[in-house]
Amino acid sequence: MEEKRGQTGKLEYMETIRVYHSLWKNGLLVAVCFGFTAVDIFLINAGKNGIVAWLAILVFGIGGLFMLWLMLKERITHTPYYIITDDCIIMNSGFKTIKVHFADVERFFLTKVGTVAGAKTKLIGIQYKKNVELQKYKDAHMAGRAVRHFNKRVACSQEAFPADGLTIKPKDLCKILNEKVKSNISACLM
């Protein structure tokens, strides 16, 4: 709980929710990545050094190292992947920090996007208020507009947050975010 001054000047407490990557789920993913990398190294050492083996080492090796780095960084620095306050959600992706204010959001929703292997990745889609969504599109450069257009077609929203492999279920995270949007609207009406 953090303290802040409300509109009336009275001291209020802000609830902060911290969400991390699940050690169990992501640890298993890291182990699988390193397993594939080890098999590909073995194949190359056995004389079967095709381009596929080298690409697999590159993809699975870097992917596994990145997930391991992200999990360790979160735990060592006590920096959660998501911080949810009364006003916004902050995502620390490892490279940059993204902040979404609840006052700009109409609603959050669950969506799934297919991957190459046929699996579905769960995302929390963000439906911004119309004026905010239009402004974000206008402010984006040409490549950014193309990405936003692609995201809208694939995930039904310009922006979305990853919801898999966390210490909270995607459905529960979406529910909390929508409750924050509703309480933010109520606070603005007072």
GROMACS elastic network, one bead per residue, 0.5 to 0.9 nm:
[ bonds ]
;  ai    aj funct       b0    kb
    1    13     6  0.60237   500
    1    14     6  0.55079   500
    1    16     6  0.59276   500
    1    17     6  0.89455   500
    2    12     6  0.83928   500
    2    13     6  0.54873   500
    2    14     6  0.50204   500
    2    15     6  0.66468   500
    2    16     6  0.72633   500
    3    11     6  0.67161   500
    3    12     6  0.58220   500
    3    14     6  0.60141   500
    4    10     6  0.84703   500
    4    11     6  0.58727   500
    4    12     6  0.54185   500
    4    13     6  0.61423   500
    4    14     6  0.68413   500
    5     8     6  0.77542   500
    5     9     6  0.53514   500
    5    10     6  0.56396   500
    5    12     6  0.58281   500
    5    13     6  0.84135   500
    6     9     6  0.51448   500
    6    10     6  0.55271   500
    6    11     6  0.62434   500
    6    12     6  0.60316   500
    7    10     6  0.74519   500
    8    11     6  0.87342   500
    9    12     6  0.88363   500
   14    85     6  0.67426   500
   14    86     6  0.60883   500
   14    87     6  0.89415   500
   15    84     6  0.80831   500
   15    85     6  0.59025   500
   15    86     6  0.63413   500
   16    83     6  0.67615   500
   16    84     6  0.55692   500
   16    86     6  0.72783   500
   17    82     6  0.79928   500
   17    83     6  0.57495   500
   17    85     6  0.65365   500
   18    79     6  0.86010   500
   18    80     6  0.57294   500
   18    81     6  0.75767   500
   18    82     6  0.58876   500
   18    84     6  0.64527   500
   18    85     6  0.89690   500
   19    22     6  0.89861   500
   19    80     6  0.55670   500
   19    81     6  0.58265   500
   19    82     6  0.50039   500
   19    83     6  0.64427   500
   19    84     6  0.81404   500
   19   166     6  0.68834   500
   19   167     6  0.61081   500
   19   168     6  0.69509   500
   20    23     6  0.85822   500
   20    71     6  0.82181   500
   20    74     6  0.71166   500
   20    75     6  0.83992   500
   20    79     6  0.81350   500
   20    81     6  0.50440   500
   20    82     6  0.67524   500
   20   165     6  0.88407   500
   20   166     6  0.57970   500
   20   167     6  0.56521   500
   20   168     6  0.82462   500
   21    24     6  0.88395   500
   21    25     6  0.80985   500
   21    26     6  0.69926   500
   21    70     6  0.84029   500
   21    71     6  0.64636   500
   21    74     6  0.79778   500
   21    80     6  0.79062   500
   21    81     6  0.66841   500
   21   164     6  0.86056   500
   21   165     6  0.58417   500
   21   167     6  0.58436   500
   21   168     6  0.87932   500
   22    25     6  0.54471   500
   22    26     6  0.59285   500
   22    27     6  0.79126   500
   22    71     6  0.81909   500
   22   165     6  0.55433   500
   22   168     6  0.83152   500
   23    26     6  0.54318   500
   23    27     6  0.53941   500
   23    28     6  0.82712   500
   23    71     6  0.70779   500
   23   165     6  0.84390   500
   23   166     6  0.84627   500
   23   167     6  0.83126   500
   24    27     6  0.51190   500
   24    28     6  0.62344   500
   24    29     6  0.87561   500
   24   165     6  0.85662   500
   25    28     6  0.53634   500
   25    29     6  0.65084   500
   25    30     6  0.88966   500
   25   164     6  0.89959   500
   25   165     6  0.56178   500
   25   166     6  0.79211   500
   26    30     6  0.61069   500
   26    31     6  0.85104   500
   26    67     6  0.71126   500
   26    68     6  0.80248   500
   26    71     6  0.78385   500
   26   165     6  0.61645   500
   26   166     6  0.84625   500
   27    30     6  0.50514   500
   27    31     6  0.61677   500
   27    32     6  0.86743   500
   27    67     6  0.83296   500
   27    68     6  0.75450   500
   27    71     6  0.84985   500
   28    31     6  0.50511   500
   28    32     6  0.62508   500
   28    33     6  0.86713   500
   29    32     6  0.51621   500
   29    33     6  0.62355   500
   29    34     6  0.86709   500
   29    64     6  0.73829   500
   29    67     6  0.81415   500
   30    33     6  0.50870   500
   30    34     6  0.61658   500
   30    35     6  0.84666   500
   30    60     6  0.88177   500
   30    63     6  0.79034   500
   30    65     6  0.74600   500
   30    66     6  0.88666   500
   30    67     6  0.64810   500
   30    68     6  0.64685   500
   31    34     6  0.51508   500
   31    35     6  0.59706   500
   31    36     6  0.86708   500
   31    64     6  0.75644   500
   32    36     6  0.62336   500
   32    37     6  0.85504   500
   32    60     6  0.85283   500
   32    64     6  0.81204   500
   33    36     6  0.52983   500
   33    37     6  0.62320   500
   33    38     6  0.86840   500
   33    57     6  0.89607   500
   33    59     6  0.86310   500
   33    61     6  0.63949   500
   33    62     6  0.87409   500
   33    63     6  0.70098   500
   33    64     6  0.51418   500
   33    65     6  0.86140   500
   34    38     6  0.60668   500
   34    39     6  0.86316   500
   34    57     6  0.88543   500
   34    60     6  0.67829   500
   34    61     6  0.62513   500
   34    64     6  0.62246   500
   34    65     6  0.84284   500
   35    38     6  0.51060   500
   35    39     6  0.62769   500
   35    40     6  0.86612   500
   35    60     6  0.87674   500
   36    39     6  0.51367   500
   36    40     6  0.61896   500
   36    41     6  0.86335   500
   36    56     6  0.75159   500
   36    57     6  0.74998   500
   36    60     6  0.67055   500
   36    61     6  0.82324   500
   37    40     6  0.51435   500
   37    41     6  0.61851   500
   37    42     6  0.86148   500
   37    53     6  0.86014   500
   37    56     6  0.67958   500
   37    58     6  0.81256   500
   37    59     6  0.86485   500
   37    60     6  0.59609   500
   37    61     6  0.57533   500
   38    41     6  0.50854   500
   38    42     6  0.61770   500
   38    43     6  0.86697   500
   38    57     6  0.80800   500
   38    61     6  0.89494   500
   39    42     6  0.50245   500
   39    43     6  0.62354   500
   39    44     6  0.87313   500
   39    53     6  0.88485   500
   39    57     6  0.89357   500
   40    44     6  0.62176   500
   40    45     6  0.85856   500
   40    49     6  0.86715   500
   40    52     6  0.88324   500
   40    53     6  0.52618   500
   40    54     6  0.73635   500
   40    56     6  0.69489   500
   40    57     6  0.62328   500
   41    44     6  0.51297   500
   41    45     6  0.61634   500
   41    46     6  0.85609   500
   41    49     6  0.88198   500
   41    53     6  0.76351   500
   41    54     6  0.82936   500
   41    57     6  0.72600   500
   42    45     6  0.50758   500
   42    46     6  0.61150   500
   42    47     6  0.88335   500
   42    48     6  0.88470   500
   43    47     6  0.65595   500
   43    48     6  0.53627   500
   43    49     6  0.67120   500
   43    50     6  0.88954   500
   43    53     6  0.73294   500
   44    47     6  0.52719   500
   44    50     6  0.75605   500
   44    53     6  0.70010   500
   44    54     6  0.80373   500
   45    48     6  0.72541   500
   45    49     6  0.75496   500
   46    49     6  0.79485   500
   47    50     6  0.88465   500
   48    53     6  0.80835   500
   49    52     6  0.81792   500
   49    53     6  0.63880   500
   49    54     6  0.72135   500
   50    53     6  0.55154   500
   50    54     6  0.67041   500
   50    55     6  0.88576   500
   51    54     6  0.51581   500
   51    55     6  0.60977   500
   51    56     6  0.85230   500
   52    55     6  0.50725   500
   52    56     6  0.60004   500
   52    57     6  0.85512   500
   53    56     6  0.50853   500
   53    57     6  0.62072   500
   53    58     6  0.86300   500
   54    57     6  0.51345   500
   54    58     6  0.62575   500
   54    59     6  0.87312   500
   55    59     6  0.60713   500
   55    60     6  0.83919   500
   56    59     6  0.51311   500
   56    60     6  0.57045   500
   56    61     6  0.76571   500
   57    60     6  0.54693   500
   57    61     6  0.52595   500
   57    62     6  0.78537   500
   58    61     6  0.53386   500
   58    62     6  0.58601   500
   58    63     6  0.81683   500
   59    62     6  0.55213   500
   59    63     6  0.58561   500
   59    64     6  0.84056   500
   60    64     6  0.58111   500
   60    65     6  0.83524   500
   61    64     6  0.52775   500
   61    65     6  0.61275   500
   61    66     6  0.85395   500
   62    65     6  0.51006   500
   62    66     6  0.59884   500
   62    67     6  0.86174   500
   63    66     6  0.51402   500
   63    67     6  0.62479   500
   63    68     6  0.85801   500
   64    67     6  0.52518   500
   64    68     6  0.61088   500
   64    69     6  0.85117   500
   65    68     6  0.50635   500
   65    69     6  0.59809   500
   65    70     6  0.85148   500
   66    69     6  0.50406   500
   66    70     6  0.60639   500
   66    71     6  0.86151   500
   67    70     6  0.50671   500
   67    71     6  0.61575   500
   67    72     6  0.85644   500
   68    71     6  0.52549   500
   68    72     6  0.61174   500
   68    73     6  0.84128   500
   69    72     6  0.52347   500
   69    73     6  0.58648   500
   69    74     6  0.84969   500
   69    94     6  0.88701   500
   70    73     6  0.51432   500
   70    74     6  0.61664   500
   70    75     6  0.87316   500
   70    81     6  0.89051   500
   70    93     6  0.83051   500
   70    94     6  0.64126   500
   71    74     6  0.52593   500
   71    75     6  0.63652   500
   71    76     6  0.86545   500
   72    75     6  0.51873   500
   72    76     6  0.58839   500
   72    77     6  0.82625   500
   73    76     6  0.52951   500
   73    77     6  0.58016   500
   73    78     6  0.76992   500
   73    79     6  0.73810   500
   73    94     6  0.83978   500
   74    77     6  0.56229   500
   74    78     6  0.53418   500
   74    80     6  0.56772   500
   74    81     6  0.70903   500
   74    94     6  0.89427   500
   75    79     6  0.69159   500
   75    80     6  0.79507   500
   76    79     6  0.79106   500
   77    80     6  0.86852   500
   79    82     6  0.85861   500
   79    83     6  0.88063   500
   79    92     6  0.79100   500
   80    83     6  0.64221   500
   80    91     6  0.82168   500
   80    92     6  0.71535   500
   81    90     6  0.80681   500
   81    91     6  0.56516   500
   81    92     6  0.50400   500
   81    93     6  0.65876   500
   81    94     6  0.82889   500
   81   166     6  0.86094   500
   82    89     6  0.67055   500
   82    90     6  0.55105   500
   82    92     6  0.63758   500
   82    93     6  0.87154   500
   83    88     6  0.82279   500
   83    89     6  0.56728   500
   83    90     6  0.50817   500
   83    91     6  0.66483   500
   83    92     6  0.83538   500
   84    87     6  0.79362   500
   84    88     6  0.60665   500
   84    90     6  0.64255   500
   84    91     6  0.88320   500
   84   176     6  0.89149   500
   84   177     6  0.79755   500
   84   180     6  0.87812   500
   85    88     6  0.54331   500
   85    89     6  0.62903   500
   85    90     6  0.83606   500
   85   180     6  0.82613   500
   86    89     6  0.84445   500
   86   102     6  0.81808   500
   86   180     6  0.62585   500
   86   181     6  0.87096   500
   86   183     6  0.81127   500
   86   184     6  0.72891   500
   87   100     6  0.86823   500
   87   101     6  0.59067   500
   87   102     6  0.57766   500
   87   103     6  0.74346   500
   87   180     6  0.75890   500
   87   181     6  0.84414   500
   87   184     6  0.69613   500
   88    99     6  0.66892   500
   88   100     6  0.54531   500
   88   102     6  0.52485   500
   88   103     6  0.81386   500
   88   177     6  0.89103   500
   88   180     6  0.82141   500
   88   181     6  0.88603   500
   89    98     6  0.82328   500
   89    99     6  0.58161   500
   89   100     6  0.54257   500
   89   101     6  0.66310   500
   89   102     6  0.76236   500
   89   177     6  0.80532   500
   90    97     6  0.67957   500
   90    98     6  0.56183   500
   90   100     6  0.65106   500
   90   101     6  0.87017   500
   91    94     6  0.89837   500
   91    96     6  0.82593   500
   91    97     6  0.55858   500
   91    98     6  0.50902   500
   91    99     6  0.64105   500
   91   100     6  0.85450   500
   91   161     6  0.81017   500
   92    95     6  0.74167   500
   92    96     6  0.61644   500
   92    98     6  0.66041   500
   92    99     6  0.88993   500
   93    96     6  0.57147   500
   93    97     6  0.62473   500
   93    98     6  0.78270   500
   94    97     6  0.77051   500
  100   103     6  0.86914   500
  100   104     6  0.75247   500
  100   105     6  0.80298   500
  101   104     6  0.56103   500
  101   105     6  0.70450   500
  101   181     6  0.88975   500
  102   105     6  0.51590   500
  102   106     6  0.81145   500
  102   107     6  0.86934   500
  102   177     6  0.82525   500
  102   178     6  0.87762   500
  102   180     6  0.68893   500
  102   181     6  0.51399   500
  102   182     6  0.86614   500
  102   184     6  0.65582   500
  102   185     6  0.84847   500
  103   106     6  0.81202   500
  103   129     6  0.87420   500
  103   181     6  0.69435   500
  103   184     6  0.64217   500
  103   185     6  0.70690   500
  103   188     6  0.86573   500
  104   128     6  0.58846   500
  104   129     6  0.59067   500
  104   131     6  0.88514   500
  104   132     6  0.63286   500
  104   133     6  0.86736   500
  104   181     6  0.88749   500
  105   108     6  0.75750   500
  105   126     6  0.69765   500
  105   127     6  0.60670   500
  105   129     6  0.54449   500
  105   132     6  0.81858   500
  105   181     6  0.68809   500
  106   126     6  0.79478   500
  106   127     6  0.55823   500
  106   128     6  0.51760   500
  106   129     6  0.50552   500
  106   130     6  0.84052   500
  106   178     6  0.87902   500
  106   181     6  0.74177   500
  107   125     6  0.85155   500
  107   126     6  0.64471   500
  107   127     6  0.53771   500
  107   128     6  0.70255   500
  107   129     6  0.84331   500
  107   177     6  0.81965   500
  107   178     6  0.59931   500
  107   181     6  0.69110   500
  107   182     6  0.87196   500
  108   124     6  0.63631   500
  108   125     6  0.55835   500
  108   127     6  0.60232   500
  108   128     6  0.85756   500
  108   160     6  0.89320   500
  108   174     6  0.62317   500
  108   175     6  0.82354   500
  108   177     6  0.67252   500
  108   178     6  0.59302   500
  108   181     6  0.85732   500
  109   123     6  0.82631   500
  109   124     6  0.55505   500
  109   125     6  0.50836   500
  109   126     6  0.66812   500
  109   127     6  0.77477   500
  109   171     6  0.88344   500
  109   174     6  0.63358   500
  109   175     6  0.86319   500
  109   178     6  0.83590   500
  110   122     6  0.69830   500
  110   123     6  0.58702   500
  110   125     6  0.59703   500
  110   163     6  0.86076   500
  110   170     6  0.74384   500
  110   171     6  0.71307   500
  110   174     6  0.68258   500
  111   121     6  0.83225   500
  111   122     6  0.58758   500
  111   123     6  0.52597   500
  111   124     6  0.62373   500
  111   125     6  0.63032   500
  111   155     6  0.63730   500
  111   156     6  0.79006   500
  111   160     6  0.87948   500
  112   120     6  0.56859   500
  112   121     6  0.53522   500
  112   123     6  0.58919   500
  112   124     6  0.86280   500
  112   155     6  0.70036   500
  113   119     6  0.83143   500
  113   120     6  0.53370   500
  113   121     6  0.52344   500
  113   122     6  0.66443   500
  113   123     6  0.75234   500
  113   154     6  0.69587   500
  113   155     6  0.63661   500
  114   117     6  0.80441   500
  114   118     6  0.58385   500
  114   119     6  0.56918   500
  114   121     6  0.62764   500
  115   118     6  0.53108   500
  115   119     6  0.54643   500
  115   120     6  0.60555   500
  115   121     6  0.70625   500
  116   119     6  0.73707   500
  117   120     6  0.88121   500
  121   162     6  0.77929   500
  121   163     6  0.79446   500
  121   164     6  0.67890   500
  122   161     6  0.88068   500
  122   162     6  0.64816   500
  122   163     6  0.54344   500
  122   164     6  0.57101   500
  122   170     6  0.72995   500
  123   155     6  0.81660   500
  123   160     6  0.60209   500
  123   161     6  0.54711   500
  123   164     6  0.73122   500
  123   170     6  0.77118   500
  124   159     6  0.87232   500
  124   160     6  0.53112   500
  124   161     6  0.50286   500
  124   162     6  0.63628   500
  124   163     6  0.61154   500
  124   170     6  0.74625   500
  124   171     6  0.88898   500
  124   173     6  0.83234   500
  124   174     6  0.65402   500
  125   155     6  0.70992   500
  125   156     6  0.73129   500
  125   157     6  0.57704   500
  125   158     6  0.80537   500
  125   159     6  0.63390   500
  125   161     6  0.65620   500
  125   162     6  0.89053   500
  125   174     6  0.89531   500
  126   156     6  0.88418   500
  126   157     6  0.60151   500
  126   158     6  0.73256   500
  126   159     6  0.58083   500
  126   160     6  0.56176   500
  126   161     6  0.79829   500
  127   130     6  0.84640   500
  127   133     6  0.79302   500
  127   156     6  0.85695   500
  127   157     6  0.61374   500
  127   158     6  0.78561   500
  127   159     6  0.80962   500
  127   160     6  0.89706   500
  128   131     6  0.80272   500
  128   132     6  0.60369   500
  128   133     6  0.53511   500
  128   134     6  0.89657   500
  128   157     6  0.84990   500
  128   158     6  0.86400   500
  128   159     6  0.89743   500
  129   132     6  0.53525   500
  129   133     6  0.60911   500
  129   134     6  0.86142   500
  130   133     6  0.51543   500
  130   134     6  0.61133   500
  130   135     6  0.85749   500
  131   134     6  0.51888   500
  131   135     6  0.61512   500
  131   136     6  0.86705   500
  132   135     6  0.50630   500
  132   136     6  0.61265   500
  132   137     6  0.86015   500
  133   136     6  0.51860   500
  133   137     6  0.62850   500
  133   138     6  0.87081   500
  133   158     6  0.78252   500
  134   137     6  0.51588   500
  134   138     6  0.62216   500
  134   139     6  0.86537   500
  135   138     6  0.50170   500
  135   139     6  0.60104   500
  135   140     6  0.85913   500
  136   139     6  0.51383   500
  136   140     6  0.62521   500
  136   145     6  0.89469   500
  136   158     6  0.89086   500
  137   140     6  0.53794   500
  137   141     6  0.84769   500
  137   144     6  0.79994   500
  137   145     6  0.60102   500
  137   148     6  0.72071   500
  137   149     6  0.87656   500
  137   158     6  0.84082   500
  138   141     6  0.79028   500
  138   145     6  0.78517   500
  139   144     6  0.88668   500
  139   145     6  0.86489   500
  140   143     6  0.77414   500
  140   144     6  0.50922   500
  140   145     6  0.55927   500
  140   148     6  0.86186   500
  141   144     6  0.51085   500
  141   145     6  0.61122   500
  141   146     6  0.87085   500
  142   145     6  0.51617   500
  142   146     6  0.63878   500
  142   147     6  0.88069   500
  143   146     6  0.50614   500
  143   147     6  0.62910   500
  143   148     6  0.86713   500
  144   147     6  0.50601   500
  144   148     6  0.61325   500
  144   149     6  0.85497   500
  145   148     6  0.50170   500
  145   149     6  0.60561   500
  145   150     6  0.85013   500
  146   149     6  0.50922   500
  146   150     6  0.61129   500
  146   151     6  0.85634   500
  147   150     6  0.50269   500
  147   151     6  0.60314   500
  147   152     6  0.85179   500
  147   158     6  0.79734   500
  148   151     6  0.50420   500
  148   152     6  0.61038   500
  148   153     6  0.87214   500
  148   157     6  0.78517   500
  148   159     6  0.71231   500
  149   152     6  0.51274   500
  149   153     6  0.64444   500
  149   154     6  0.87862   500
  149   157     6  0.86446   500
  149   158     6  0.67917   500
  150   153     6  0.52209   500
  150   154     6  0.61611   500
  150   155     6  0.82778   500
  150   158     6  0.79647   500
  151   154     6  0.51157   500
  151   155     6  0.53526   500
  151   156     6  0.66056   500
  151   157     6  0.59410   500
  151   158     6  0.52276   500
  151   159     6  0.68509   500
  151   160     6  0.83647   500
  152   155     6  0.56103   500
  152   159     6  0.79342   500
  153   156     6  0.55681   500
  153   157     6  0.75865   500
  153   158     6  0.86843   500
  154   157     6  0.80098   500
  155   158     6  0.78215   500
  155   159     6  0.83548   500
  155   160     6  0.77476   500
  156   159     6  0.88067   500
  157   160     6  0.67754   500
  162   165     6  0.86515   500
  162   166     6  0.89789   500
  162   170     6  0.88274   500
  163   166     6  0.66581   500
  163   168     6  0.85302   500
  163   169     6  0.76238   500
  163   170     6  0.51880   500
  163   171     6  0.87596   500
  163   173     6  0.79136   500
  163   174     6  0.88536   500
  164   168     6  0.88493   500
  164   169     6  0.77475   500
  164   170     6  0.67161   500
  165   168     6  0.82579   500
  165   169     6  0.83796   500
  165   170     6  0.89630   500
  166   169     6  0.68942   500
  166   170     6  0.80005   500
  168   171     6  0.84351   500
  168   172     6  0.66731   500
  168   173     6  0.64103   500
  169   172     6  0.52956   500
  169   173     6  0.62319   500
  169   174     6  0.87002   500
  170   173     6  0.50843   500
  170   174     6  0.61486   500
  170   175     6  0.86005   500
  171   174     6  0.52126   500
  171   175     6  0.62410   500
  171   176     6  0.87864   500
  172   175     6  0.50302   500
  172   176     6  0.62383   500
  172   177     6  0.86646   500
  173   176     6  0.51931   500
  173   177     6  0.62507   500
  173   178     6  0.87040   500
  174   177     6  0.51434   500
  174   178     6  0.62099   500
  174   179     6  0.86176   500
  175   178     6  0.52115   500
  175   179     6  0.61919   500
  175   180     6  0.86945   500
  176   179     6  0.50847   500
  176   180     6  0.62858   500
  176   181     6  0.87800   500
  177   180     6  0.50661   500
  177   181     6  0.63567   500
  177   182     6  0.87886   500
  178   182     6  0.62502   500
  178   183     6  0.86324   500
  179   182     6  0.50806   500
  179   183     6  0.61242   500
  179   184     6  0.84414   500
  180   183     6  0.51102   500
  180   184     6  0.59501   500
  180   185     6  0.85907   500
  181   184     6  0.50583   500
  181   185     6  0.62974   500
  181   186     6  0.87256   500
  182   185     6  0.51539   500
  182   186     6  0.62852   500
  182   187     6  0.86924   500
  183   187     6  0.60886   500
  183   188     6  0.86372   500
  184   187     6  0.50928   500
  184   188     6  0.63100   500
  184   189     6  0.87898   500
  185   188     6  0.51822   500
  185   189     6  0.63846   500
  185   190     6  0.89867   500
  186   189     6  0.51989   500
  186   190     6  0.65700   500
  187   190     6  0.54109   500
